[in-house]
Amino acid sequence: MVDLKLSLAQLQEKLQLLIKQYGVMDKENQQLKLAITKQENQSKQLAEQLKETQLKLAASMMRPSDMNSMDKEKWVKQIDQYIKEIDTAIKNLNP
């Protein structure tokens, strides 16, 4: 009878520990879901920003300007670099 009570007490302690662990893991799961949502939103914003930048680049390349070819080449390289950085950031955000 004593062994049964002891076994039940140990089982109850283990169940209590499992319930606490479940609570911790559930809280962590909710935090991770929130973090994923934030990263997805940031990824969407970066994608929109990239599209806008590409459109601006295309528009600026179509119209004639007073810049010489060296300045134009410099700006195109710089914009290309920005686009590559944004692409890299988007790739890093999407698993």
N, C-alpha and C positions, 0 to 999 in steps of 0.2 A: 504494500500500500504506500509505503514511504517512497519507494522507487518510482511508482506511478506519479505521485505528486511532484517529485523532483523532475521527472521527465516532462511532465506537463508545464512546470515552471520554466524549464529550459526552452521548451518549444515556444512558450509565450514570449520569452525574451527574444528569441530569434525572430519571431513574427514582428515584434515591435521594432527590431532593428531593420528588418526588411521594409516595413512601412515607412520608417524614417528615410531609408535609402531611396525608396520610390519617390517620396516627396522631393528630395534633393534633385533626383534625376529629372523629375517632371518640371521642376522650376528651371533647370538648366536647358531642357528641351524647349521650353517656351522662350527663353532668352536667345537660343540659337535660331529659332524660327523668326524672331524679331530681327535679328542680325541679318538673316538671309533676305528678308523683305527689304530692309534698308539698302543692302548691297544691290538688289535687283532694281530698286528705284534709282540708285546712283548710276547703275549701268545704263538704264534707259535715258537718264539725263545726259550722260556722256555721249550716247549714241545720237541723241538729238543735237547736241552741241557739235558733234563731228559733221553731221549732215549740213547744219547751218554754215559751218566753216568751209566745207567743200563747195557749197553753193556760192558763198562770198568769193572764194578763190576763183571759181569758174567765171563769175561775173566780172571780177577784176581783170582776169586774163583776156576777156573779150573786148573790153573797151580800150581804146588807145589812150595813152597818157604821156605825160612829159618826161617820164623816167627813161633813162638810157638803159640799154640792154644789161649792163652790169648790175644796176640797181634792181631791175626786174628779176634777174636770176637770183640775186641775194634774197629777195622777198619770197620767191617761189621755194627756195631751199628751206627758208625759215618756216614757212607755212607747211611744207612737207614734213618737216621735223615735228611740228606741233601735231599734225595728223597722226604721225607714227606714235607719238607719246600717248595720244588719246586712244589709239587702237590697242596699244600695249596695256593701258589701264583697263580698258573694257575686257580684254582677254584675261587679265588677272582677276577681275571681279567674277567672271563666269567660270564656274568649275568645269 
